[in-house]
Amino acid sequence: MSETIINKVAESGLITVDLETLFPHEDMASFDLKEYLFMGLILKEKDFREALTNLNWNQFGNKNVALYCSADAIIPLWAYMLVSSYLQPLAAMVFSGTPEELKKHLFIKNIQALDASAFENKRVIVKGCGDTEIGEYAFIEITNKLRPVVKTLMYGEPCSTVPVYKKR
């Protein structure tokens, strides 16, 4: 008896979107103004300018840089501008926020750059499990991106999906 094994998943026309492939892999660095505060509280302009002049800025070359202050201190806005003016010619991008916020920003940017027309009137599954921890913001963003164009949107794996949206 020779029964042919049929791969129903392959024949179903389902397209799987793996968000891990859109996870940012660009080089990132951070610049924490906390390191330049006097007694962890005050930014002294003269000392700050001198420290910036003596800093090796090449370490930020071609990297996405998160510019922030992790201390609970009032930082004058010109300080962010000054650091940014040093970073801008070297860094790929200067981002106002923490390293985690930068990663989130780049991830959302990658999702938004996805060509949604490739999914038009298709049955799409957004993969649910993987090796990389992916926040809910990415699942919200991919839903916002794909819902207007897909026939069906699901979450999970081809063998076990949770329906999210079906065009009527």
Long-range contacts (C-beta under 8 A, 24 or more apart in sequence): 9-158, 9-159, 12-123, 12-158, 13-122, 13-123, 14-123, 14-124, 14-125, 14-158, 15-119, 15-122, 15-123, 15-124, 15-125, 16-124, 16-125, 16-126, 16-127, 16-158, 17-119, 17-124, 17-125, 17-126, 17-127, 17-142, 17-146, 18-127, 18-130, 19-111, 19-126, 19-127, 19-130, 19-134, 19-138, 19-139, 19-142, 20-127, 20-130, 20-131, 20-132, 20-134, 22-107, 22-110, 22-111, 22-114, 22-138, 23-107, 23-110, 23-132, 23-134, 24-64, 24-103, 24-106, 24-107, 24-110, 26-63, 26-64, 26-92, 26-106, 27-62, 27-63, 27-64, 27-92, 28-63, 28-64, 28-65, 28-66, 28-99, 28-102, 28-103, 28-106, 29-59, 29-60, 29-63, 29-64, 29-65, 29-66, 29-91, 30-65, 30-66, 30-67, 30-68, 30-98, 30-99, 30-102, 31-60, 31-65, 31-66, 31-67, 31-68, 31-83, 31-87, 32-68, 32-69, 32-70, 33-67, 33-68, 33-69, 33-71, 33-75, 33-79, 33-80, 33-83, 34-69, 34-70, 34-71, 34-73, 37-69, 37-71, 37-73, 40-71, 40-73, 41-71, 41-73, 42-73, 43-73, 43-75, 43-76, 43-79, 48-79, 48-82, 49-82, 52-82, 52-83, 52-86, 55-86, 57-86, 57-87, 57-90, 58-90, 60-87, 60-90, 60-91, 61-90, 61-91, 62-90, 62-91, 62-92, 63-91, 63-92, 64-91, 64-92, 64-93, 64-95, 64-102, 64-106, 65-91, 65-93, 65-94, 65-95, 65-102, 66-95, 66-97, 66-98, 66-99, 66-101, 66-102, 67-94, 67-95, 67-96, 67-97, 68-96, 68-97, 68-98, 68-101, 70-98, 104-135, 104-137, 107-134, 107-137, 107-138, 107-141, 108-137, 108-138, 108-141, 111-138, 111-141, 111-142, 111-145, 112-141, 112-145, 114-142, 114-145, 116-145, 116-146, 116-148, 116-149, 117-149, 119-146, 119-149, 119-150, 120-149, 120-150, 121-149, 121-150, 121-151, 121-167, 122-150, 122-151, 122-152, 123-150, 123-151, 123-152, 123-154, 124-150, 124-152, 124-153, 124-154, 125-154, 125-155, 125-156, 125-157, 125-158, 125-161, 126-153, 126-154, 126-155, 126-164, 127-156, 127-157, 128-155, 128-156, 128-157, 129-157
